[in-house]
Amino acid sequence: MYTDILDAVETGPHMHSDAYIVDAVIRSRKAVRAFRPDAIAKEDIVDILDVARTAPSNSNTQPWHVHVLSGRCKRQLSDALARAHTAETHPPLQHMPDPLPDACRPRQEEFGARYYGALGIDKTDVAARLRATARNFDFFGAPIGMIFTIDARLKKHSWLDYGLFLQTVMIAARARGLDTCAQVSFARYRGVIAERLRIEPGYDVVCGMSLGYAQEDSVVNQLGMPRESVEQFARFAGFDDE
Ligand SMILES: Cc1cc2nc3c(=O)[nH]c(=O)nc-3n(C[C@H](O)[C@H](O)[C@H](O)COP(=O)(O)O)c2cc1C
């Protein structure tokens, strides 16, 4: 079942070990922004979440809550969010500092260039960019949409736990041939989401996530986002000691 994933990675020293399979699944994950409409069984999603619930968390506090949406519920939320997005009545989400730290800024610019480039959108075309962002709220055509919430009293280390959980969801999905896109865009519309999904007061929207089978031939799924090399972000010490 891993044939496609394994075919896509280069052979290496671990190619006959479990590490090879695990690494290949991890490396095969990418943000997918065009999905086939093929349905996914509820049991498969439960199975993925059952793996993800093993993610570690500070003092085992497990801060995650997931709303899994399909069919009419997903459509109704998407429609409500599309309306809110078009009306532009919600203040922009300030989820990153402006300006970004120097090291991060060129990476964000590179992402924008690749993403809007793939969509054929000029970065000065604000209306086209708004329409591209709107595709988030349709979960990029995926059959399943997820909304992740957290008790707003929790602090940044619980959000760290959340990141571990989200990555585990994405990897468990990938191991089953499914693809995902984590989407902070949803957090801008907490009010709309809270009303539709009856989210209790005192809970924040962490992000959303699209889940489904990738449209492999879509250009927007071929962004190949680059990463810094290990030498660029890791500093080693003590390895030459006697
Ligand atoms: C927490 C989080 C939020 C994200 N939010 C969005 C989003 O709202 N819309 C979107 O299209 N991509 C979103 N992404 C996807 C990132 O743009 C993507 O992970 C990044 O460019 C690296 O590319 P890759 O995942 O394909 O390796 C998000 C990713 C993460 C981890």
The ligand as an SDF file (V2000), in Angstrom:
LIG
                    3D

 31 33  0  0  0  0  0  0  0  0999 V2000
   -0.7330   25.7880   11.1590 C   0  0  0  0  0  0  0  0  0  0  0  0
   -0.7450   25.9220    9.6740 C   0  0  0  0  0  0  0  0  0  0  0  0
   -1.6550   26.7690    9.0670 C   0  0  0  0  0  0  0  0  0  0  0  0
   -1.7160   26.8750    7.6860 C   0  0  0  0  0  0  0  0  0  0  0  0
   -2.6850   27.6550    7.1150 N   0  0  0  0  0  0  0  0  0  0  0  0
   -2.8630   27.6220    5.7720 C   0  0  0  0  0  0  0  0  0  0  0  0
   -3.9800   28.2920    5.1990 C   0  0  0  0  0  0  0  0  0  0  0  0
   -4.7980   28.9200    5.8640 O   0  0  0  0  0  0  0  0  0  0  0  0
   -4.1490   28.1770    3.8520 N   0  0  0  0  0  0  0  0  0  0  0  0
   -3.2810   27.4820    3.0630 C   0  0  0  0  0  0  0  0  0  0  0  0
   -3.5040   27.4270    1.8430 O   0  0  0  0  0  0  0  0  0  0  0  0
   -2.1960   26.8620    3.5860 N   0  0  0  0  0  0  0  0  0  0  0  0
   -1.9820   26.8950    4.9150 C   0  0  0  0  0  0  0  0  0  0  0  0
   -0.9300   26.2100    5.4830 N   0  0  0  0  0  0  0  0  0  0  0  0
   -0.0260   25.4440    4.6360 C   0  0  0  0  0  0  0  0  0  0  0  0
    1.3650   26.0810    4.5350 C   0  0  0  0  0  0  0  0  0  0  0  0
    1.3280   27.1550    3.6230 O   0  0  0  0  0  0  0  0  0  0  0  0
    2.3580   24.9890    4.0730 C   0  0  0  0  0  0  0  0  0  0  0  0
    2.4340   23.9980    5.0650 O   0  0  0  0  0  0  0  0  0  0  0  0
    3.7550   25.5660    3.8310 C   0  0  0  0  0  0  0  0  0  0  0  0
    3.7440   26.4590    2.7500 O   0  0  0  0  0  0  0  0  0  0  0  0
    4.7720   24.4520    3.5530 C   0  0  0  0  0  0  0  0  0  0  0  0
    4.3750   23.6970    2.4320 O   0  0  0  0  0  0  0  0  0  0  0  0
    4.0900   22.1380    2.5130 P   0  0  0  0  0  0  0  0  0  0  0  0
    3.1410   21.8910    3.6250 O   0  0  0  0  0  0  0  0  0  0  0  0
    3.4810   21.7860    1.1670 O   0  0  0  0  0  0  0  0  0  0  0  0
    5.3980   21.4620    2.7400 O   0  0  0  0  0  0  0  0  0  0  0  0
   -0.8170   26.1330    6.8730 C   0  0  0  0  0  0  0  0  0  0  0  0
    0.1160   25.2950    7.4890 C   0  0  0  0  0  0  0  0  0  0  0  0
    0.1560   25.2010    8.8600 C   0  0  0  0  0  0  0  0  0  0  0  0
    1.1460   24.2680    9.5030 C   0  0  0  0  0  0  0  0  0  0  0  0
  1  2  1  0
  2  3  1  0
  2 30  2  0
  3  4  2  0
  4  5  1  0
  4 28  1  0
  5  6  2  0
  6  7  1  0
  6 13  1  0
  7  8  2  0
  7  9  1  0
  9 10  1  0
 10 11  2  0
 10 12  1  0
 12 13  2  0
 13 14  1  0
 14 15  1  0
 14 28  1  0
 15 16  1  0
 16 17  1  0
 16 18  1  0
 18 19  1  0
 18 20  1  0
 20 21  1  0
 20 22  1  0
 22 23  1  0
 23 24  1  0
 24 25  2  0
 24 26  1  0
 24 27  1  0
 28 29  2  0
 29 30  1  0
 30 31  1  0
M  END
$$$$
